[in-house]
Amino acid sequence: MAGMSKAIGFIVLAVCLLGSMPVLAAEREGSLPQELAAKQPPPPNEIYVAVFPFWSRDDRQTEVGRACSMLNLMRHGFRMAPKGSSSLGMVARRTDTALRRDPECEPLARLQPEDIARVGKALGAQWAVYGEFGDLHTESEKDGILRHKAGVLDLRFQLIEVASGDVLYWSRIRDTASSGGGLWAPRATSIERKLVTRAINSIFDDIGTALPDHYAGAEVTSEEVRQLLEVLEK
C-alpha cells in the first residue's frame, strides 16, 4: 500500500512539473543584422544610447521593456545617456525629465521617431531605443483539472540614429508561453516579464552580431529585470 502511495505521488508530481514547462511559439519580422552591419556602426563603447519608456495599453507594463533594454545595452558594452548618471535609476529619471520638458511631446502620448531623435539629441545620445506593446497580457485557461496561465506578447522595437532620425534597426516579435497551474503557477507579472526578457535578449543578440569589436556577457535574466524594476518604480 505504501509503495502504491509513493507511485501515485510520483505520478502527480510528474504531471505538475510537466505542466509547469513553458510551451514556446514565436513569430518575428524586421531588420536583419547584416543590414545594420552594412551601415558600419562604431564599436558599442563609443556609442551613448538613450532608452525611452515603452508605450503600452497598460501603464503597469511600460517599464519592463525599458529595464530589459538598459540591461542588454550594458551587457553589450554600450554607454548610457545622459552622460554623468550614477545609476540606471538616474538614467531613467533624467530621460523622463527631458521628455516632460520637451514642448513638442504631449504627456502620456505615444512617442514618434522624430520625438525620440529630438529628445535623444538633448540627452547627448548618438542612438536611442524605444518600443511599444501592441499586446502584453496573461490570461487563465483550464486544461483538464488544472488551470493554466498563458502569456501573450506583441512587441515592436526600434533603434533610432539621433542625428538623422533614421531607423537603424526594427523588430516585431509575437510570442506566447504557457505555464503550469496549481502550486506551480507563477504570477501573471512573472510570465509577462519572462516573455519580454526573452524577446529583447534575442533582439540585442542580433544587433550584437552586427557590431565591430563586440563582446557580450551572459543573457539578461527576468530576475535581473525584476530587480531593476523595483529601482525604477521608486
ZIRA-V633540 format. One record per helix or strand of 3 or more residues. SS is the DSSP state (@ for helix, = for strand). FROM is the first residue (numbers start at 0). LEN is the number of residues. If there is no record, write none. Layout:
ss/from/len
SS/FROM/LEN
SS/FROM/LEN
//
This chain:
ss/from/len
@/1/18
=/24/6
@/32/5
@/43/3
=/47/4
@/58/17
@/87/14
@/112/10
=/126/17
=/145/16
=/166/13
@/181/3
@/187/22
@/221/11
//
